Amino acid sequence: MALLAAEKLAAGFGDRTVIRELSLAVEQGMILSIIGPNGSGKSTLLKTLARNLKPLEGSVLLDGGDIRDCGAKKLARQLAMLHQGSRAPNDLTVRELVEYGRFPHQNWRGGDAAEDRRVLEWALGQMKLSSLASRQVNTLSGGERQRAWIAMALAQKPRVLLLDEPTTHLDICHQLEIMELLRRLNEAQRITIVMVLHDMNCAARYSDTVAVLARGNLYAAGPPADVITPRMLCEVFGVEADIWPDSQGRPVCLPRRLVAPL
């Protein structure tokens, strides 16, 4: 049984359907990247998987149960969602931001203070932020700020981490830093990761499975070498490209020219 799954899912905003009849399974411990052109439904799918959007049709299943039947705090202990362009209040410190991630583990009497402190320090350490814990979030660099938001999500101790374009607006050094930290988390903690990416080579390098969306439909899903092909790039992105395997057999894409999508 898949840990997280969409079954015949349709989702959108108001009366506008963005994704249609989409089925996708996410196995425990997997890194799955969602790619596709602008407007193809990537963020809509991620938000629906996180229950930020209500399905218009179909369902999202967590451990085989409909996600709509899960209480809010229980769900937040299972799934953590990091949106694009998250912003913190001006005076909030890194430590205070990460502490918010412990909210799902608290009740009206509070939480386990010792466990909260342990998890807080663990999350800061995982994202290499221990020395920056007293800094205000708005004084951090782009890469440091993104690590702080991921640390907050980690403090929830989720089984699934959902990330909407986690490397957007970062230079190549900080993109690699974020992706290497996520891969280490996946390998060491077995956290399942589902993320939207625009960088196809990044998706190929770090993902177990790549899912391609086109016009609100699932075009293909599978290992990067099976999915990232010249035909897919032509049909979905309207791009002619050269593709060759890297030293690990993962595809590397070099676009050459625009063509009319089929």
N, C-alpha and C positions, 0 to 999 in steps of 0.2 A: 504494500500500500504506500502511495506517495505521501510525503509529509504535508505538502501543500499542493492543491490542484484546482484548476479551473475546469468546469465541465459545461460545455455548450454555453459559454458566457457571452452575454451582450451587455455593454455598459456605455454610458455617455453622460450627457448633461441635459436636463430637461427632456425635450422631445427629440434631441439630436443623438442618434446612435453613433458611437465612435468605433467600437469593436463589436464584431458579430460572430456568433457561433464558434467561439474560440475555446479549445480544449488544450490544456497544457499541464504536465505533471512535473513537480519539483521533488526530487528524492532527498532524503536526509543526507547532509554532508556535502551537497552539491554546490558548485558555483555556477549559476545560470545568468547569462547576460542577454538582455533584450535589445536588439538593434532594429533600425528601420529608418526610413525618411522622416523628416519633420511632418507632424500631423498624422502619422500612421497609427497612433493609439498607444504608444509605449508608456507614457506617464499615466494615461487612463487605466491601462491594465494594472500597473503597479499600485495605483491608488485603490483599485477595486480588490486586488489581492489583500491589501492592508485593511479593508473595510472602511476606507475613507470615502468611497463611493458605493452606493447600493446598486447591485446588479439590476439591469432592466429585465434580463432573462438569465436562466441558468443559475449556477451556484459556484461558490468558492468553498472548498473543503480543507479542513485542517485535521490531520489524523483521521480522515474519513468522515468527520462530522461537519455539518454546515456551519460556516463561520458566523452566520447570523444568530446562532443559538448560544454563542459564547459571550459571557459577561465581559464588560469593558476591561476590568483589571486583569481578569484571567487571560484575555486575549493579549494584553500588553506584556504579560509575562512570557508569552509565546512568540510574539512578533514585535519587531521594532522597525519603524519607518523613518527614514531621513529624507526630507523633501529638498528640492532645489532651493538655493538661496535663503536658507534658514537664517534668521536674524535674532540676536539676543539683545535685551535692554542694555543701554550704554554702560551702566555701572556693574553689570554682572561679572563675577570672576569665573574663571575656568572651573574651579572647584564647585561653585554654586550651580553652574550650568549642569555639570555631571551629576550632582546630587538630585536633580529633577528626575533622573532616570530611575531612582529608587521608589518613586511614588507608587507604582503598581504593587509593590511589596509591603505597603503600609496599610493600616486600618485606622479606625477612629482613635485607637490608643497609641498610634505611632507604629514604629517598626522595631526590628531588632537592631539597636544602635551599633553593636559590635559588628554584626554582619554587614550593615550598611557601610560602615567605615572600611571594612575589609574589601568589599566589592568596589567601593569608590577608589581606593588606592590601586586595586587591580586594574580597573578601567583606565585610570590615568597612566599607569605603567605600560599597559598594552599599547597605548597611543603615544608613548614617549612624551608625556605631558607633566610628569611629576614636578619638574623644576619650574613649570609655568603655571602651577595650580593657583597661585595668588594673583596672576595677571588678569586684567580685565579682558574679556573676550574681544572687544572692539579694538584692542591694541595689538592683536595677533596678526601675523601674516596670513595670506589666504590658505596656505597649506596647514598651518597651525590651527586656524579656526575650523577647518574641515575636520581635523583630527579631534578637536574638542567636541564637535557635534557627534562624531562617531563614538567617542568615549561615553557621551550621555546615553546613546542608544545601547551601548554595551552594558552600562550600569543596570539596565532592565533585565540583564541575563536572559536574553531571548534565545529561542532555538533558531529563529529565522530573522535575518537582517535584510531589510528592503531599502535599497539606495537609488535615488533618482539622480543620475548624472553626478556621481561623487567627485569626478575630476574636472568638471567644467570650470573654466576660468583659471586653472592652475597651469603653471609652466611645466615643461616636460619632466624636470627633476621632481617636482612635488606630485605630479601625476604618478610617477613610478613609486614614489614613497608611499602614497595612499594605497596603490594596488598591491605593493609588497606587504604592507601591514594587513590588508584584508586577506591576502592569501595565507599569511602566517596564522591569522585567527582561525581561518577555515581549517587549516591542517592541524593546529594544536588544540583547538577547542571544539572542532567539528560543528561550528556554527554554519548553518546553511545560508547562502548569500544569493539574493536575487537583485540584479541591478540593471538599470538602463544606462547604456553607454553609446556615445557617438563615435568613439575611436574604434574602428573595426579591428585594427591590429592589436589594440589593448584587449578587446573582447576575445580575440583568438588566442592570445597568449595566456590569459588568466582564467578562462572559463572551461568547465567540463562540458557544458552544453550552451549553445547559442540558439536563441529563438529569434526569427526574423518576422517582423510585422510589415504588412503592405496593405494600405487602404483599409485598415481595421481588421484584416484577416491574418491568420497565422500562415505565412508562406512556407516556412520550414523550421524544424527544430531538431538539433542533434549535435554530435561532436563538431568542433569548429572546422576541421578539414573536410567534413561532409557537407557543411552548410555554406561556408564562404567560398563560393566558386565563381568563375567568370560569368556563368549563366545567371546566377542569382544577382550579381552586381548589375548586370545589364537589365534584367527584368524588373528588379525592385528599385534600384537607384539610378538607372539610366546612365551607367558609367561603364566604359570599357577599361579593363584593368589587367595587369600582369599579376599572377599569383605564383609564388614559389614557397616550398617548405623551409622553415628555419631549422636550426640544429636539433630541435626537438620534434620536428615533423609537423609543426603548427603552421598554418598558412600566413604568409605575409603578403599584403595587398599594396600594389602601387598603381593608382589610377592613371590612365593615359589620356582619355578624352571622353567627352560627353556623347552619348548616343540617345536616340529616342527610346524610352522604355517600351517593351513589348506589351 
